[in-house]
Amino acid sequence: MSQTFIPISKPWITEKEVEFVTDAVRSTWVSSLGKYIDKFEEDFAKFCDTKYGVALMNGTIALQLALEACGIGDGDEVIVPDLSFIATANAVLNIGAVPVFVDVEPITYCIDPSKIEEAITSKTKAIIPVHLYGHPSEMISVNAIAKKYNLKVVEDAAEAHGATINGKKVGSFGDCAIFSFYGNKNLTTGEGGMVVTNNKEIYDRCRFLRDHAMSKEKRYWHPEKGYNYRMTNLQAALGCAQMSRISEIMANRISLFEKYKKALGGCESIVLNQTLPWATNSYWLIIARFKDISESQRDKLMVSLKEKGIDSRPFFYPMSDMPYFKQKPNTPVTHKVYKEGINLPTSFDLTEEQVNFICDSIKAIVKDLK
Ligand SMILES: Cc1ncc(COP(=O)(O)O)c(C=O)c1O
């Protein structure tokens, strides 16, 4: 079978997206005012079972703003899982706070609630559970701990659009939550992010800070320092088109996962995304974890896949391993799991034949790995 290059993921752009973005351009509302901004915020907040949404430049900024709106700042400690995209920790650092790394649990790779309490100190002010690769964190336990110690909870749902816990959408469990709409996310605006919340104070604070903290009553009067973190109407138009197709987009990811499961399910040494009974998964990226493989074997596997025209990604490194973190936490599960995992292509238009080709290639390569 002749193969062209299979990328890790491609945004799903249809005529609807072209139509909405063209309309936004033609309207001349190309900056951060316009009908699509309001509609996108409304539609996406509703989709998350929340009251309010604040559209922003990207997910990292959304996380910074969400933390600030929760009153987190200089010197405060914020608990994060050690296994995540670096934006989770960088957002904490960028507002002058200190990330404290906690291990993940070995099925979902999300923060292990049983390890949180030992990381809490008198300086701890918040927890950021990350719904990694589309599987929700155990929010019921996280929220119970947060309540006991009077901590804020900011869900990092950047990767988990539409995932649920007991039938309720992620994003609606914490004091607030953030999403990313980067091009490889299930729902994209090119670059983009949003804070969603049921808390009017957090919502008002995010809107205020997003727009240079300008007084509502007095234009160009700024009672405190703010930012320009605004999303454009063009990006929001893309978001609105994607929202109008969100059921189709979500169903596509589930059916793609089923194709991988059919093709790789029988291999005992390969673990795909596992979803706990109380959750539904958004399958942002397909996971293949090769139990007890070494990091160099994992890297060789990825090189061999690339030679066959198949793109893949390694799991995120433990964030605490980055050289600018001097304190090294004890996170053995994170440090074992990260070496064993890769992410496989998740584009919307992958055929069963292509998935079978990817999976057959993996099986053949793994058999010969030294
Ligand atoms: C877990 C997590 N948090 C935050 C972000 C940041 O989002 P953005 O890339 O839109 O800044 C990402 C992006 O991929 C992410 O995966």
PDBQT file of the ligand as one rigid body, heavy atoms in Angstrom, charges set to zero:
ROOT
HETATM    1  C1  LIG A 401      -2.694  20.833  29.462  1.00  0.00    +0.000 C 
HETATM    2  C2  LIG A 401      -2.507  22.111  28.722  1.00  0.00    +0.000 A 
HETATM    3  N1  LIG A 401      -2.616  23.272  29.393  1.00  0.00    +0.000 NA
HETATM    4  C3  LIG A 401      -2.476  24.454  28.783  1.00  0.00    +0.000 A 
HETATM    5  C4  LIG A 401      -2.223  24.531  27.427  1.00  0.00    +0.000 A 
HETATM    6  C5  LIG A 401      -1.984  25.882  26.818  1.00  0.00    +0.000 C 
HETATM    7  O1  LIG A 401      -2.786  26.188  25.740  1.00  0.00    +0.000 OA
HETATM    8  P1  LIG A 401      -2.245  27.131  24.548  1.00  0.00    +0.000 P 
HETATM    9  O2  LIG A 401      -1.320  26.333  23.731  1.00  0.00    +0.000 OA
HETATM   10  O3  LIG A 401      -3.514  27.504  23.832  1.00  0.00    +0.000 OA
HETATM   11  O4  LIG A 401      -1.594  28.307  25.187  1.00  0.00    +0.000 OA
HETATM   12  C6  LIG A 401      -2.120  23.371  26.681  1.00  0.00    +0.000 A 
HETATM   13  C7  LIG A 401      -1.864  23.421  25.224  1.00  0.00    +0.000 C 
HETATM   14  O5  LIG A 401      -1.704  22.479  24.529  1.00  0.00    +0.000 OA
HETATM   15  C8  LIG A 401      -2.245  22.110  27.334  1.00  0.00    +0.000 A 
HETATM   16  O6  LIG A 401      -2.126  20.957  26.667  1.00  0.00    +0.000 OA
ENDROOT
TORSDOF 0
